[in-house]
Amino acid sequence: MIKVTRLNNTTLWVNPHLIENAEETPDLVITLITGKKIVIKENIEEIKKKIIEYRKSLGFFNNEI
């Protein structure tokens, strides 16, 4: 799971396998496959890095990235 920050500064852990899409509007809105939307402070680049690190921890990526 990846840690994200809502606009009210509370933290939330999100399973990145449930993310359907992300849109910057200018805040980042993550839509889960369930249809739930989460507005967070992080930008798309930060989320991409967190997802890559999470997947590396699960062995989805090798060291060639």
N, CA, C and O of each residue as an XYZ file, in Angstrom:
260
protein
N       0.840     -1.168      0.000
C       0.000      0.000      0.000
C       0.892      1.239      0.000
O       2.032      1.207      0.462
N       0.349      2.318     -0.524
C       1.097      3.573     -0.547
C       0.386      4.592      0.344
O      -0.841      4.613      0.442
N       1.182      5.423      0.979
C       0.660      6.437      1.884
C       0.436      7.729      1.113
O       1.342      8.221      0.441
N      -0.782      8.284      1.212
C      -1.120      9.544      0.561
C      -1.692     10.499      1.601
O      -2.084     10.082      2.691
N      -1.737     11.783      1.257
C      -2.218     12.812      2.175
C      -3.437     13.505      1.579
O      -3.380     14.057      0.480
N      -4.527     13.469      2.312
C      -5.727     14.180      1.866
C      -5.527     15.682      2.051
O      -4.575     16.109      2.705
N      -6.416     16.476      1.481
C      -6.293     17.931      1.569
C      -6.396     18.450      2.999
O      -5.879     19.524      3.306
N      -7.066     17.690      3.884
C      -7.182     18.116      5.284
C      -6.022     17.603      6.144
O      -6.094     17.618      7.373
N      -4.955     17.150      5.481
C      -3.723     16.663      6.115
C      -3.839     15.322      6.814
O      -2.910     14.925      7.518
N      -4.933     14.615      6.649
C      -5.006     13.256      7.187
C      -4.339     12.318      6.189
O      -4.339     12.567      4.983
N      -3.774     11.243      6.710
C      -3.112     10.284      5.827
C      -4.034      9.104      5.556
O      -4.924      8.777      6.340
N      -3.786      8.497      4.437
C      -4.601      7.376      3.990
C      -3.683      6.405      3.272
O      -2.786      6.820      2.538
N      -3.900      5.122      3.478
C      -3.130      4.104      2.766
C      -4.005      3.562      1.646
O      -5.140      3.144      1.875
N      -3.462      3.573      0.427
C      -4.209      3.160     -0.757
C      -3.510      1.966     -1.399
O      -2.286      1.945     -1.533
N      -4.291      0.991     -1.787
C      -3.753     -0.135     -2.535
C      -3.607      0.306     -3.985
O      -4.619      0.537     -4.646
N      -2.389      0.432     -4.506
C      -2.213      0.940     -5.861
C      -2.785      0.025     -6.938
O      -2.994      0.461     -8.070
N      -3.041     -1.232     -6.602
C      -3.651     -2.138     -7.570
C      -5.115     -1.792     -7.815
O      -5.715     -2.272     -8.777
N      -5.691     -0.961     -6.949
C      -7.091     -0.562     -7.099
C      -7.258      0.774     -7.803
O      -8.384      1.223     -8.017
N      -6.144      1.422     -8.170
C      -6.222      2.724     -8.839
C      -6.573      2.512    -10.311
O      -5.866      1.822    -11.046
N      -7.684      3.124    -10.718
C      -8.089      3.057    -12.120
C      -7.446      4.181    -12.917
O      -6.932      3.955    -14.013
N      -7.474      5.414    -12.360
C      -6.821      6.538    -13.019
C      -6.546      7.638    -12.019
O      -7.036      7.618    -10.890
N      -5.750      8.601    -12.459
C      -5.415      9.767    -11.643
C      -5.447     10.990    -12.542
O      -4.967     10.957    -13.675
N      -6.024     12.079    -12.019
C      -6.165     13.290    -12.816
C      -5.819     14.503    -11.964
O      -6.324     14.651    -10.852
N      -4.957     15.370    -12.486
C      -4.613     16.611    -11.788
C      -5.574     17.701    -12.242
O      -5.678     17.998    -13.433
N      -6.286     18.302    -11.266
C      -7.368     19.237    -11.623
C      -7.438     20.542    -10.850
O      -8.581     20.998    -10.811
N      -6.560     21.229    -10.256
C      -5.118     21.027    -10.123
C      -4.734     20.061     -9.008
O      -3.617     19.543     -9.015
N      -5.641     19.797     -8.031
C      -5.335     18.768     -7.037
C      -5.412     17.406     -7.722
O      -6.097     17.242     -8.731
N      -4.707     16.444     -7.166
C      -4.712     15.114     -7.767
C      -5.929     14.341     -7.282
O      -6.129     14.172     -6.079
N      -6.736     13.874     -8.222
C      -7.918     13.066     -7.919
C      -7.633     11.653     -8.388
O      -7.429     11.407     -9.577
N      -7.620     10.723     -7.432
C      -7.421      9.315     -7.747
C      -8.789      8.654     -7.777
O      -9.580      8.800     -6.845
N      -9.062      7.927     -8.853
C     -10.297      7.158     -8.947
C      -9.938      5.685     -8.810
O      -9.084      5.170     -9.531
N     -10.607      5.013     -7.868
C     -10.376      3.587     -7.667
C     -11.304      2.782     -8.562
O     -12.282      3.318     -9.083
N     -11.011      1.508     -8.743
C     -11.842      0.672     -9.602
C     -13.252      0.509     -9.035
O     -14.164      0.085     -9.746
N     -13.429      0.841     -7.771
C     -14.755      0.792     -7.154
C     -15.592      2.018     -7.500
O     -16.793      2.051     -7.231
N     -14.948      3.036     -8.103
C     -15.627      4.281     -8.421
C     -15.391      5.371     -7.386
O     -15.710      6.535     -7.624
N     -14.832      4.997     -6.235
C     -14.540      5.983     -5.190
C     -13.439      6.919     -5.663
O     -12.472      6.488     -6.291
N     -13.594      8.208     -5.354
C     -12.592      9.210     -5.716
C     -11.945      9.750     -4.446
O     -12.615      9.966     -3.436
N     -10.631      9.965     -4.513
C      -9.871     10.485     -3.388
C      -9.068     11.682     -3.897
O      -8.339     11.564     -4.882
N      -9.194     12.822     -3.237
C      -8.430     14.015     -3.591
C      -7.245     14.099     -2.636
O      -7.414     14.064     -1.417
N      -6.046     14.209     -3.200
C      -4.840     14.187     -2.366
C      -3.913     15.340     -2.714
O      -4.037     15.975     -3.762
N      -2.968     15.594     -1.791
C      -2.013     16.694     -1.951
C      -0.855     16.355     -2.886
O      -0.339     17.235     -3.574
N      -0.445     15.102     -2.917
C       0.704     14.722     -3.728
C       0.422     14.974     -5.204
O      -0.729     14.975     -5.641
N       1.493     15.187     -5.963
C       1.320     15.328     -7.410
C       1.516     13.970     -8.079
O       1.898     12.994     -7.434
N       1.251     13.926     -9.369
C       1.292     12.650    -10.092
C       2.683     12.022    -10.086
O       2.803     10.799    -10.026
N       3.725     12.831    -10.146
C       5.089     12.283    -10.143
C       5.403     11.594     -8.817
O       6.033     10.537     -8.798
N       4.964     12.197     -7.703
C       5.181     11.584     -6.391
C       4.453     10.242     -6.294
O       4.995      9.270     -5.767
N       3.235     10.200     -6.801
C       2.451      8.966     -6.744
C       3.084      7.888     -7.626
O       3.147      6.723     -7.234
N       3.552      8.273     -8.811
C       4.224      7.304     -9.678
C       5.428      6.696     -8.980
O       5.634      5.484     -9.041
N       6.234      7.536     -8.310
C       7.415      7.040     -7.588
C       7.003      6.081     -6.472
O       7.633      5.042     -6.276
N       5.945      6.433     -5.742
C       5.478      5.570     -4.648
C       4.984      4.224     -5.172
O       5.230      3.184     -4.561
N       4.283      4.252     -6.310
C       3.783      2.998     -6.884
C       4.941      2.138     -7.369
O       4.936      0.924     -7.162
N       5.936      2.749     -8.014
C       7.098      1.990     -8.479
C       7.838      1.374     -7.303
O       8.221      0.206     -7.363
N       8.050      2.140     -6.227
C       8.736      1.607     -5.042
C       7.934      0.469     -4.416
O       8.505     -0.535     -3.990
N       6.621      0.623     -4.360
C       5.759     -0.425     -3.815
C       5.887     -1.703     -4.645
O       6.045     -2.796     -4.103
N       5.816     -1.548     -5.956
C       5.887     -2.733     -6.822
C       7.275     -3.366     -6.791
O       7.402     -4.586     -6.898
N       8.317     -2.543     -6.644
C       9.667     -3.098     -6.484
C       9.735     -3.940     -5.220
O      10.364     -4.999     -5.208
N       9.087     -3.472     -4.151
C       9.112     -4.220     -2.889
C       8.417     -5.569     -3.022
O       8.690     -6.492     -2.255
N       7.515     -5.681     -4.003
C       6.824     -6.945     -4.250
C       7.536     -7.806     -5.283
O       7.136     -8.942     -5.537
N       8.609     -7.254     -5.885
C       9.373     -7.995     -6.872
C       8.854     -7.862     -8.291
O       9.217     -8.667     -9.149
N       8.010     -6.865     -8.569
C       7.481     -6.676     -9.911
C       8.495     -6.074    -10.875
O       8.369     -6.238    -12.089
N       9.496     -5.380    -10.346
C      10.499     -4.749    -11.197
C      11.860     -5.290    -10.827
O      12.114     -5.613     -9.667
N      12.736     -5.388    -11.813
C      14.105     -5.774    -11.500
C      14.961     -4.516    -11.409
O      14.436     -3.406    -11.497
N      16.237     -4.668    -11.239
C      17.134     -3.524    -11.036
C      17.465     -2.770    -12.326
O      18.229     -1.806    -12.280
N      16.926     -3.168    -13.453
C      17.257     -2.535    -14.726
C      16.437     -1.293    -14.994
O      16.644     -0.651    -16.024
N      15.535     -0.928    -14.136
C      14.687      0.260    -14.353
C      15.434      1.511    -14.001
O      14.890      2.609    -14.117
